[in-house]
Amino acid sequence: GASLGISSMTLPKPLLARKE
């Protein structure tokens, strides 16, 4: 979701997809 830009730095790609 909106956090994608930030999460991409802090979280690995698999988590990013789920956290979206």
C-alpha positions in Angstrom: 0.0 0.0 0.0 1.1 3.5 0.8 3.9 2.3 3.0 5.6 0.5 0.1 8.3 3.1 -0.4 9.3 3.0 3.2 8.8 -0.7 3.8 11.0 -1.6 0.8 13.9 -0.2 2.7 13.1 -1.7 6.0 11.6 -5.1 5.1 12.5 -7.9 2.7 10.6 -8.2 -0.6 8.4 -11.2 0.5 7.2 -9.3 3.6 6.7 -6.2 1.6 4.3 -8.0 -0.7 2.3 -9.2 2.3 2.5 -6.0 4.3 1.3 -4.0 1.2 
